Amino acid sequence: MFVLMASLAFAVDPAVSGSYQLDHSAEELSDVHAVAVQSAINGLPWALREFARRPVRRVIYNCGRLGIALSDDELTLGCDEKQDKVMRRTTDGHATLDGYGEPVDVQMSTTPSSLSVQFERSEGAVTTQYILDGDQLRVRKSLNSHRLPEPVVWEVRYRRAVVVEPPTD
């Protein structure tokens, strides 16, 4: 059983709600991820760097397609073809099931143009900030772990996806 403790501080629902498409080429995204991986392992002893590269590379990821939906009582985050993550918008802790089977503290906050979500486990935390910047959504991720000498931070851009409705006859 997985326990999820949530502490949510919501302002006005942000304008970040919607569907987005990654606004980087595969090469650009690969470069962003490579820099993040290298920054994570640079502070480690030389002998450990190659052993650490693969596990760090696995957790540095960005969705090609991203969905953000806020309702009065839920936040839903969609990523590519993965199952949506649905979190209740309450200030009280609640239980939910997750594939990892570990307790996680979740904290969220919003402004009119941003959403911040932090998942914290015993071994570390991932904070994702979704910031609307004109017609683009900047997604800034920060990975913290007691195993890393300093947080790993990377940022990518998304553009709002055009949703084409099928014609009705």
C-alpha atoms as an extended CHARMM CRD file, in Angstrom:
* protein
*
       169  EXT
         1         1  MET       CA              0.0000000000        0.0000000000        0.0000000000  PROA      1               0.0000000000
         2         2  PHE       CA              1.2340000000        3.4230000000       -0.8910000000  PROA      2               0.0000000000
         3         3  VAL       CA              0.4710000000        6.4230000000        1.2800000000  PROA      3               0.0000000000
         4         4  LEU       CA              0.3920000000        9.8280000000       -0.3050000000  PROA      4               0.0000000000
         5         5  MET       CA              0.4270000000       12.8310000000        1.9640000000  PROA      5               0.0000000000
         6         6  ALA       CA             -0.6110000000       15.9790000000        0.1780000000  PROA      6               0.0000000000
         7         7  SER       CA             -0.2380000000       19.5630000000        1.2120000000  PROA      7               0.0000000000
         8         8  LEU       CA             -1.7120000000       21.8440000000       -1.4180000000  PROA      8               0.0000000000
         9         9  ALA       CA             -1.7140000000       25.6040000000       -1.5120000000  PROA      9               0.0000000000
        10        10  PHE       CA             -3.7470000000       26.7130000000       -4.4980000000  PROA      10              0.0000000000
        11        11  ALA       CA             -4.1890000000       30.2350000000       -5.7010000000  PROA      11              0.0000000000
        12        12  VAL       CA             -6.2790000000       30.9880000000       -8.7400000000  PROA      12              0.0000000000
        13        13  ASP       CA             -6.1730000000       28.1020000000      -11.2230000000  PROA      13              0.0000000000
        14        14  PRO       CA             -3.1620000000       28.8210000000      -13.3850000000  PROA      14              0.0000000000
        15        15  ALA       CA             -3.2680000000       29.3430000000      -17.1210000000  PROA      15              0.0000000000
        16        16  VAL       CA             -0.8740000000       26.3920000000      -17.5210000000  PROA      16              0.0000000000
        17        17  SER       CA             -3.8230000000       23.9730000000      -17.7940000000  PROA      17              0.0000000000
        18        18  GLY       CA             -3.9510000000       22.4000000000      -21.2570000000  PROA      18              0.0000000000
        19        19  SER       CA             -2.1320000000       20.1090000000      -23.6810000000  PROA      19              0.0000000000
        20        20  TYR       CA              1.4530000000       20.7090000000      -24.7590000000  PROA      20              0.0000000000
        21        21  GLN       CA              3.9990000000       19.3410000000      -27.2080000000  PROA      21              0.0000000000
        22        22  LEU       CA              7.7400000000       19.3540000000      -26.5360000000  PROA      22              0.0000000000
        23        23  ASP       CA              9.3520000000       22.2750000000      -28.3760000000  PROA      23              0.0000000000
        24        24  HSD       CA             12.8340000000       20.7610000000      -28.8320000000  PROA      24              0.0000000000
        25        25  SER       CA             14.3390000000       18.5660000000      -31.5070000000  PROA      25              0.0000000000
        26        26  ALA       CA             15.5590000000       15.1240000000      -30.4160000000  PROA      26              0.0000000000
        27        27  GLU       CA             19.1440000000       16.4050000000      -30.6120000000  PROA      27              0.0000000000
        28        28  GLU       CA             18.4230000000       19.4770000000      -28.4660000000  PROA      28              0.0000000000
        29        29  LEU       CA             16.6410000000       17.3590000000      -25.8540000000  PROA      29              0.0000000000
        30        30  SER       CA             19.4880000000       14.8620000000      -25.8220000000  PROA      30              0.0000000000
        31        31  ASP       CA             21.9540000000       17.7190000000      -25.2380000000  PROA      31              0.0000000000
        32        32  VAL       CA             19.8650000000       19.1500000000      -22.3620000000  PROA      32              0.0000000000
        33        33  HSD       CA             19.6920000000       15.7110000000      -20.7250000000  PROA      33              0.0000000000
        34        34  ALA       CA             23.4190000000       15.0280000000      -21.2800000000  PROA      34              0.0000000000
        35        35  VAL       CA             24.3550000000       18.3040000000      -19.5680000000  PROA      35              0.0000000000
        36        36  ALA       CA             22.0600000000       17.4550000000      -16.6250000000  PROA      36              0.0000000000
        37        37  VAL       CA             23.5530000000       13.9660000000      -16.2710000000  PROA      37              0.0000000000
        38        38  GLN       CA             27.1000000000       15.3080000000      -16.4540000000  PROA      38              0.0000000000
        39        39  SER       CA             26.3670000000       17.9960000000      -13.8510000000  PROA      39              0.0000000000
        40        40  ALA       CA             24.9950000000       15.2900000000      -11.5430000000  PROA      40              0.0000000000
        41        41  ILE       CA             28.0750000000       13.0920000000      -11.7140000000  PROA      41              0.0000000000
        42        42  ASN       CA             30.7680000000       15.8120000000      -11.8540000000  PROA      42              0.0000000000
        43        43  GLY       CA             30.7810000000       16.1910000000       -8.0760000000  PROA      43              0.0000000000
        44        44  LEU       CA             31.2210000000       12.4660000000       -7.4820000000  PROA      44              0.0000000000
        45        45  PRO       CA             34.5980000000       10.8040000000       -7.0430000000  PROA      45              0.0000000000
        46        46  TRP       CA             36.1260000000        9.9320000000      -10.4010000000  PROA      46              0.0000000000
        47        47  ALA       CA             35.8960000000        6.1550000000       -9.7650000000  PROA      47              0.0000000000
        48        48  LEU       CA             32.1070000000        6.3410000000       -9.2020000000  PROA      48              0.0000000000
        49        49  ARG       CA             31.1310000000        8.5550000000      -12.1390000000  PROA      49              0.0000000000
        50        50  GLU       CA             30.6280000000        5.8420000000      -14.7580000000  PROA      50              0.0000000000
        51        51  PHE       CA             28.6900000000        3.6680000000      -12.3040000000  PROA      51              0.0000000000
        52        52  ALA       CA             26.4080000000        6.6050000000      -11.4710000000  PROA      52              0.0000000000
        53        53  ARG       CA             25.8330000000        7.7410000000      -15.0660000000  PROA      53              0.0000000000
        54        54  ARG       CA             23.2520000000        5.0560000000      -15.9610000000  PROA      54              0.0000000000
        55        55  PRO       CA             20.9690000000        5.4230000000      -12.8890000000  PROA      55              0.0000000000
        56        56  VAL       CA             21.0440000000        9.2170000000      -13.2020000000  PROA      56              0.0000000000
        57        57  ARG       CA             20.2570000000        9.0200000000      -16.9310000000  PROA      57              0.0000000000
        58        58  ARG       CA             17.1610000000        6.9100000000      -16.1500000000  PROA      58              0.0000000000
        59        59  VAL       CA             15.5450000000        9.5950000000      -13.9780000000  PROA      59              0.0000000000
        60        60  ILE       CA             16.2630000000       12.5530000000      -16.2710000000  PROA      60              0.0000000000
        61        61  TYR       CA             13.2930000000       12.4550000000      -18.6050000000  PROA      61              0.0000000000
        62        62  ASN       CA             10.7820000000       14.7320000000      -20.2840000000  PROA      62              0.0000000000
        63        63  CYS       CA              7.4420000000       13.8560000000      -21.8570000000  PROA      63              0.0000000000
        64        64  GLY       CA              6.9670000000       14.4230000000      -25.5660000000  PROA      64              0.0000000000
        65        65  ARG       CA              3.3170000000       15.2700000000      -24.9330000000  PROA      65              0.0000000000
        66        66  LEU       CA              2.2080000000       16.7930000000      -21.6460000000  PROA      66              0.0000000000
        67        67  GLY       CA             -1.2820000000       17.3600000000      -20.2720000000  PROA      67              0.0000000000
        68        68  ILE       CA             -2.2010000000       19.4550000000      -17.2390000000  PROA      68              0.0000000000
        69        69  ALA       CA             -5.7950000000       19.5830000000      -15.9880000000  PROA      69              0.0000000000
        70        70  LEU       CA             -7.0240000000       21.2700000000      -12.8330000000  PROA      70              0.0000000000
        71        71  SER       CA            -10.5350000000       20.8820000000      -11.4870000000  PROA      71              0.0000000000
        72        72  ASP       CA            -12.0530000000       21.9940000000       -8.1920000000  PROA      72              0.0000000000
        73        73  ASP       CA            -10.7860000000       18.8670000000       -6.4520000000  PROA      73              0.0000000000
        74        74  GLU       CA             -8.0780000000       17.2500000000       -8.6370000000  PROA      74              0.0000000000
        75        75  LEU       CA             -4.8630000000       17.8350000000      -10.5220000000  PROA      75              0.0000000000
        76        76  THR       CA             -4.2680000000       15.4690000000      -13.4430000000  PROA      76              0.0000000000
        77        77  LEU       CA             -0.8710000000       15.2370000000      -15.1290000000  PROA      77              0.0000000000
        78        78  GLY       CA             -0.5690000000       13.3110000000      -18.3830000000  PROA      78              0.0000000000
        79        79  CYS       CA              2.6940000000       12.2090000000      -19.9810000000  PROA      79              0.0000000000
        80        80  ASP       CA              2.8110000000       10.6010000000      -23.4220000000  PROA      80              0.0000000000
        81        81  GLU       CA              0.9980000000        7.2520000000      -23.3530000000  PROA      81              0.0000000000
        82        82  LYS       CA              1.5740000000        6.6500000000      -19.6320000000  PROA      82              0.0000000000
        83        83  GLN       CA             -1.3250000000        6.4440000000      -17.2200000000  PROA      83              0.0000000000
        84        84  ASP       CA             -2.3330000000        9.8890000000      -15.9680000000  PROA      84              0.0000000000
        85        85  LYS       CA             -1.3020000000       10.8440000000      -12.4310000000  PROA      85              0.0000000000
        86        86  VAL       CA             -4.3360000000       12.1150000000      -10.5530000000  PROA      86              0.0000000000
        87        87  MET       CA             -3.8780000000       13.9690000000       -7.2780000000  PROA      87              0.0000000000
        88        88  ARG       CA             -6.6210000000       15.2870000000       -5.0530000000  PROA      88              0.0000000000
        89        89  ARG       CA             -6.6740000000       19.0290000000       -4.3850000000  PROA      89              0.0000000000
        90        90  THR       CA             -7.0820000000       18.9560000000       -0.6260000000  PROA      90              0.0000000000
        91        91  THR       CA             -5.0380000000       20.1000000000        2.3130000000  PROA      91              0.0000000000
        92        92  ASP       CA             -5.5820000000       16.8330000000        4.1840000000  PROA      92              0.0000000000
        93        93  GLY       CA             -3.4110000000       13.7470000000        3.7100000000  PROA      93              0.0000000000
        94        94  HSD       CA             -4.9970000000       10.8300000000        1.8920000000  PROA      94              0.0000000000
        95        95  ALA       CA             -4.0340000000        7.3330000000        0.8010000000  PROA      95              0.0000000000
        96        96  THR       CA             -3.5950000000        6.2310000000       -2.7860000000  PROA      96              0.0000000000
        97        97  LEU       CA             -1.9150000000        3.3630000000       -4.6210000000  PROA      97              0.0000000000
        98        98  ASP       CA              1.2380000000        3.7310000000       -6.6800000000  PROA      98              0.0000000000
        99        99  GLY       CA              3.5000000000        1.3160000000       -8.5130000000  PROA      99              0.0000000000
       100       100  TYR       CA              6.5140000000        2.1050000000       -6.3110000000  PROA      100             0.0000000000
       101       101  GLY       CA              4.8990000000        1.0640000000       -3.0350000000  PROA      101             0.0000000000
       102       102  GLU       CA              6.6450000000        3.7910000000       -1.0180000000  PROA      102             0.0000000000
       103       103  PRO       CA              5.2750000000        6.7360000000        0.9640000000  PROA      103             0.0000000000
       104       104  VAL       CA              5.5750000000       10.0280000000       -0.8730000000  PROA      104             0.0000000000
       105       105  ASP       CA              4.9150000000       13.5640000000        0.3020000000  PROA      105             0.0000000000
       106       106  VAL       CA              3.3660000000       15.6800000000       -2.4430000000  PROA      106             0.0000000000
       107       107  GLN       CA              3.2560000000       19.4490000000       -2.2750000000  PROA      107             0.0000000000
       108       108  MET       CA              1.6820000000       21.6990000000       -4.8740000000  PROA      108             0.0000000000
       109       109  SER       CA              1.2940000000       25.4170000000       -5.2960000000  PROA      109             0.0000000000
       110       110  THR       CA             -0.0340000000       27.6650000000       -8.0440000000  PROA      110             0.0000000000
       111       111  THR       CA              0.0380000000       31.2330000000       -9.2330000000  PROA      111             0.0000000000
       112       112  PRO       CA             -1.9950000000       32.5880000000      -12.1440000000  PROA      112             0.0000000000
       113       113  SER       CA              0.8280000000       31.6190000000      -14.5540000000  PROA      113             0.0000000000
       114       114  SER       CA              2.5380000000       28.6690000000      -12.8600000000  PROA      114             0.0000000000
       115       115  LEU       CA              2.1720000000       25.3410000000      -11.1180000000  PROA      115             0.0000000000
       116       116  SER       CA              4.7770000000       23.6990000000       -8.8870000000  PROA      116             0.0000000000
       117       117  VAL       CA              4.6080000000       20.0270000000       -7.8820000000  PROA      117             0.0000000000
       118       118  GLN       CA              7.0810000000       18.3140000000       -5.5610000000  PROA      118             0.0000000000
       119       119  PHE       CA              7.2810000000       14.5600000000       -4.9350000000  PROA      119             0.0000000000
       120       120  GLU       CA              9.4640000000       13.6880000000       -1.9520000000  PROA      120             0.0000000000
       121       121  ARG       CA             10.5260000000       10.1880000000       -0.9290000000  PROA      121             0.0000000000
       122       122  SER       CA             13.0160000000        9.0430000000        1.6960000000  PROA      122             0.0000000000
       123       123  GLU       CA             15.8260000000        8.9360000000       -0.8870000000  PROA      123             0.0000000000
       124       124  GLY       CA             15.1360000000       12.3340000000       -2.4300000000  PROA      124             0.0000000000
       125       125  ALA       CA             12.7350000000       14.6650000000       -4.1950000000  PROA      125             0.0000000000
       126       126  VAL       CA             11.7240000000       15.7880000000       -7.6550000000  PROA      126             0.0000000000
       127       127  THR       CA             10.2880000000       19.2760000000       -8.0520000000  PROA      127             0.0000000000
       128       128  THR       CA              8.6640000000       20.2580000000      -11.3380000000  PROA      128             0.0000000000
       129       129  GLN       CA              7.7480000000       23.8540000000      -12.0830000000  PROA      129             0.0000000000
       130       130  TYR       CA              5.4020000000       24.5720000000      -14.9950000000  PROA      130             0.0000000000
       131       131  ILE       CA              5.7300000000       28.2450000000      -15.9390000000  PROA      131             0.0000000000
       132       132  LEU       CA              3.6990000000       29.8620000000      -18.7110000000  PROA      132             0.0000000000
       133       133  ASP       CA              5.9550000000       32.2330000000      -20.6430000000  PROA      133             0.0000000000
       134       134  GLY       CA              4.0600000000       33.8540000000      -23.5030000000  PROA      134             0.0000000000
       135       135  ASP       CA              2.9900000000       31.0960000000      -25.8600000000  PROA      135             0.0000000000
       136       136  GLN       CA              5.4310000000       28.5920000000      -24.3440000000  PROA      136             0.0000000000
       137       137  LEU       CA              5.4140000000       26.4980000000      -21.2040000000  PROA      137             0.0000000000
       138       138  ARG       CA              8.7970000000       26.2530000000      -19.4920000000  PROA      138             0.0000000000
       139       139  VAL       CA              9.1880000000       23.0640000000      -17.4690000000  PROA      139             0.0000000000
       140       140  ARG       CA             11.9850000000       23.1900000000      -14.9260000000  PROA      140             0.0000000000
       141       141  LYS       CA             12.8470000000       20.0000000000      -13.0480000000  PROA      141             0.0000000000
       142       142  SER       CA             15.0500000000       19.6770000000      -10.0010000000  PROA      142             0.0000000000
       143       143  LEU       CA             16.2330000000       16.3220000000       -8.6880000000  PROA      143             0.0000000000
       144       144  ASN       CA             17.5370000000       16.1990000000       -5.1060000000  PROA      144             0.0000000000
       145       145  SER       CA             19.0560000000       13.1560000000       -3.4530000000  PROA      145             0.0000000000
       146       146  HSD       CA             21.3300000000       12.5040000000       -0.5070000000  PROA      146             0.0000000000
       147       147  ARG       CA             23.3820000000       10.4350000000       -2.9930000000  PROA      147             0.0000000000
       148       148  LEU       CA             24.1230000000       13.4720000000       -5.1700000000  PROA      148             0.0000000000
       149       149  PRO       CA             26.4930000000       16.2430000000       -4.1090000000  PROA      149             0.0000000000
       150       150  GLU       CA             24.0800000000       18.9400000000       -5.3550000000  PROA      150             0.0000000000
       151       151  PRO       CA             20.6380000000       19.1290000000       -7.0130000000  PROA      151             0.0000000000
       152       152  VAL       CA             20.3890000000       18.3240000000      -10.7140000000  PROA      152             0.0000000000
       153       153  VAL       CA             18.3760000000       20.9650000000      -12.5820000000  PROA      153             0.0000000000
       154       154  TRP       CA             17.2720000000       21.0790000000      -16.2010000000  PROA      154             0.0000000000
       155       155  GLU       CA             14.6790000000       23.0010000000      -18.1790000000  PROA      155             0.0000000000
       156       156  VAL       CA             12.8220000000       22.3940000000      -21.4290000000  PROA      156             0.0000000000
       157       157  ARG       CA             10.1460000000       24.2340000000      -23.3950000000  PROA      157             0.0000000000
       158       158  TYR       CA              6.7350000000       23.0970000000      -24.6060000000  PROA      158             0.0000000000
       159       159  ARG       CA              4.2770000000       24.7520000000      -26.9430000000  PROA      159             0.0000000000
       160       160  ARG       CA              0.5170000000       24.5400000000      -26.5810000000  PROA      160             0.0000000000
       161       161  ALA       CA             -0.7830000000       21.6320000000      -28.6430000000  PROA      161             0.0000000000
       162       162  VAL       CA             -3.4830000000       22.2800000000      -31.2050000000  PROA      162             0.0000000000
       163       163  VAL       CA             -6.3830000000       19.9370000000      -30.5710000000  PROA      163             0.0000000000
       164       164  VAL       CA             -8.2420000000       19.0690000000      -33.7400000000  PROA      164             0.0000000000
       165       165  GLU       CA            -11.8130000000       17.9880000000      -33.1400000000  PROA      165             0.0000000000
       166       166  PRO       CA            -13.1750000000       15.4080000000      -35.5930000000  PROA      166             0.0000000000
       167       167  PRO       CA            -15.9350000000       16.7310000000      -37.8220000000  PROA      167             0.0000000000
       168       168  THR       CA            -19.4670000000       15.9640000000      -36.7300000000  PROA      168             0.0000000000
       169       169  ASP       CA            -21.8400000000       14.8000000000      -39.4150000000  PROA      169             0.0000000000
